Amino acid sequence: MSRFNETETALIERLRALKAAPDMSIPLFDIGVPMNAAGFSQEEIMPALHALEQEKIITFIPGKRALPVPSSSVEVVHQRV
């Protein structure tokens, strides 16, 4: 598994741990700090977050927050990995 795939998988697991839902925005801090502690750098995390945005799993919103996209995001986060 590539490092990018490892990072994306860890991000999805983090979203699961946060019980990501379309009505709940998530501070990027709450994603990044535990990911850094797990050994992932910001340079690895951000491209994976952007990939999740491209896949319409999350969207970035003002205030350095991410918002799961309704319907498909919750299903994908829970089915993927």
Buried (B, 14 or more C-beta within 10 A) or exposed (E): EEEEEBBBBBBBBBBBEBEBBBEEBBEBEBBBEBBEEEEBEEEBBEEBBEBBBEBBBBBBEEEEBBBBBEEEBBEBBEEBE
